[in-house]
Amino acid sequence: MFCRFRAVCVRLLCMMTLLLPSYVSAEEKIEENLEEVEVSVDVKHREKRVEELPVSSSTFSMANLESGVVFSSKDIATFVPNFHLPDYGSQITSSIYVRGFGTRIEQPVVGMIVDNVPILNKNAFDMDLFDLQRVEFLRGPQGTLYGRNTMCGLVNIHTLSPFSYQGTRLSADYSTGNTARLKASLYRKPTDKFAFSIAANAQHTDGLFRNTYKDELCDPSNSLSLRNRLMWRPSSSLSFENNLSLGVLNQGGYAYAKVEGDGRLPVSYNDECSYERFNLNDGFVLSRRGERMTFSSVTSYQFLNDDMRLDQDFQPSSIFTLEQRQREHVATEEVIFQSQRKDKKWNWKTGAFAFLKHNDMTAPVTFKRDGIDQLILSNANNGIHHVFPDDQLAIREDQFVVNSEFDLPTYGFAAYHQSEFRLRRWTLTMGLRLDYEKARMTYDNDVRLNYLFTLFMNDYKPLVSRLNGEAEKTFFEVLPKLSVQYDCGRGNHLYAYAAKGYKAGGFNTQIFSDILQNALMNDMMRDLGVSFDNMGVRDYDPAKAISYDPEYCWTYELGGHFKGRNINLTTDFALFYIDAHDQQLTVFPAGKSTGRMMTNAGRSRSCGAELSMNYKVKNLNLTGSYGYTNAQFVDYNDGNHRYDGNYVPYSPLNSVSLQVLYTFYLNKKLVDQLEACADWQGVGKIYWDEANEVSQRFYSLFGLSLALKKNRFTLKGWCKNLSDARYDTFYFVSMGNRFCQVGKPRRVGVTFCCELK
């Protein structure tokens, strides 16, 4: 399979190189072009750069990104204070924690925008990143302009514009784990009014973690991403743009190791763990600028087809497996009107947004022989033996399937307005969004088996349990925001704001196997005419278990953006306090259950600080950031214990980064520049449970890279996790067992890039 994959990549590169007449000199030419040409316009912030807005943010330019070693959003996020994207599981696992809040499943706390198109399914957040022009991480509620699931921030990605750069870019990378990456992109501007780009990225890895049961690497991966961008500007006031991208992914993953005492056993499980994904996104952006007003329209269609397979017990025993298949269609439409001249005393923007999402999901759980004995018969027979010591319950099948099918349509509408009033150096901004959403779930679940009760049955008897029905949730939210900003002069600003954010509620599809398993036991006991008291059977209330409510928060923030007067130094700081209600938490039901679910805590609060600095002088570029988050439960009772005053799990208390980049201008025959880069990221402490009994202490990761540059050619050697630090990136409890995934070990690689024109 890898040979065919490699052959396709080589042919792709060969086809691209046929289009290359010659190379051009001076790497800085791209950056010069990006400054001269209007690039990847954010349709909601035309009048200002993110650095001028009253919000805590981290921005990475193309030069920032390509001076480091960046392959995914997780690589970038390590340099963002209080922004944590743990790297575990597979690419369906896009858990994001910001300022103490986040979840492992269902709705994210952070939105993602790619070239003005919102990505509504977090399963597609972890994507291959290449040819990025600008990436912005905004922290704090962005709900007034961006709506649902942006209560803690927004990731805004702009890819390279063919109006900004023309030429061809090629890249090849090889690193630890037989990991190979090939990139090729072509940017052309046939006329002054029309430009296009075609880009491709292919990747293969054998993996980094070994499954000792099968004696093979458990996390191999193959992926291919394609992107096409068409931009037409028939006049200075009118522009059309279409962005089409698709991705194919086939990977293993889930290197979860059992925890015993303070030690970690080797990864060892017997059934398949994998993730396959095909996604297609198409976004059409229309903008028209008038003398007084600008009109923009963003229309998108998104398709996601993925398949996750899990050895759900993550052990050599044949207990049970899960497969989750989704086929989702999403259509969105947004229109924005905004005032044209930013030098007016009153500037405004008004918009409307609508989306329609339809997800067909199947999630069969297969119980195997060990699972039948341990999860079903053991509990039942322990209870039976109290009454009938010599008799027992038996199931004939060596395995049976709990079938689960879901139809999940969701639609929503929103209208918003934001006004900005300027009075000398003061700017007052007021915004309001009305957000309506309706979600429905139709579920059809069944299980079929044959059972025997030796007390009065001579042969196995068939039994069918079914669970079907409908559920519906309606949400209506009012999201206000008020901010004030003071212009200190010379590009310096102080700001303060208060804003409300929310994260949509939804349905717990992953708890149905547990509900039906217990319904099966209840049906079996009733069929026998036997009381099921003390049989170890949980009597679920499906109406309460299958859904969860939205999460709300009010955020209060004080911050500033500053630039040095006589030195090239920029500094950003923020102090924040967040009051959250109905916080969504991922929990595993007590005991040897087979599902997981989202529940709502009563109330939580988070407070903290963020500091970012960038210093440039001659050949030196020094960048650093620090984030501190203190997030605690104020009122949370899970029905068994109270956790008031405990830290909210999975979000680090501290996040720190430092990067030093030094460029030697040699101007030699073979080398023009030598670029040395060293970085450090520190994360922790992270609590893994609500009781705060298990945690990951603060850990450090070091990286190095050395790049040799000649004209448009670059050869870079790099290393990540230089000290080969051992740390846990994920921890959970399932079926009474503890599991974790350790972080990626030391990786060493070499990258070759060239830019031709």
Secondary structure, 3 states (H helix, E strand, C coil): CHHHHHHHHHHHHHHHHCCCCCECCCCHHHHHHHHHCCCCCCCCCCCCCHHHCCCEEEEEEHHHHHHCCCCCHHHHHCCCCCEECCCCCCCCCCCCEECCECCCCCCCCEEEEECCEECCCHHHCCCCCCCEEEEEEEECCCHHHHCCCCCCEEEEEEECCCCCCCEEEEEEEEECCCEEEEEEEEEECCCCCEEEEEEEEEEEECCCCEECCCCEECCCEEEEEEEEEEEEEEECCEEEEEEEEEEEEEECCCCCEEEECCEECCCCCCCCCEEEEEEEEEEEEEEEECCCEEEEEEEEEEEEEEEEEEECCCCCCCCEEEEEEEEEEEEEEEEEEEECCCCCCEEEEEEEEEEEEEEEEECCEEECHHHHHHHHHHHHHHHHCCCCCCCCEEECCCCEEEEEEEEEEEEEEEEEEEEEEEECCEEEEEEEEEEEEEEEEEEEEEEEEEEEECCCCCCCEEEEEEEEEEEEEEEEEEEEEEEEEEEEECCEEEEEEEEEEEECCEECHHHHHHHHHHHHHHHHHHHHCCCCCCCCCCCCCHHHHCEECCEEEEEEEEEEEEECCCCEEEEEEEEEEEEEECCEEEECCCCCCCCCEEEECCEEEEEEEEEEEEEEECCEEEEEEEEEEEEEEEECECCCCECCCCECCCCCCEEEEEEEEEEEECCCCCCCEEEEEEEEEEEECEECCCCCCCEECCEEEEEEEEEEEECCEEEEEEEECCCCCCCEEEEEEECCEEEEEECCCCEEEEEEEEEEC
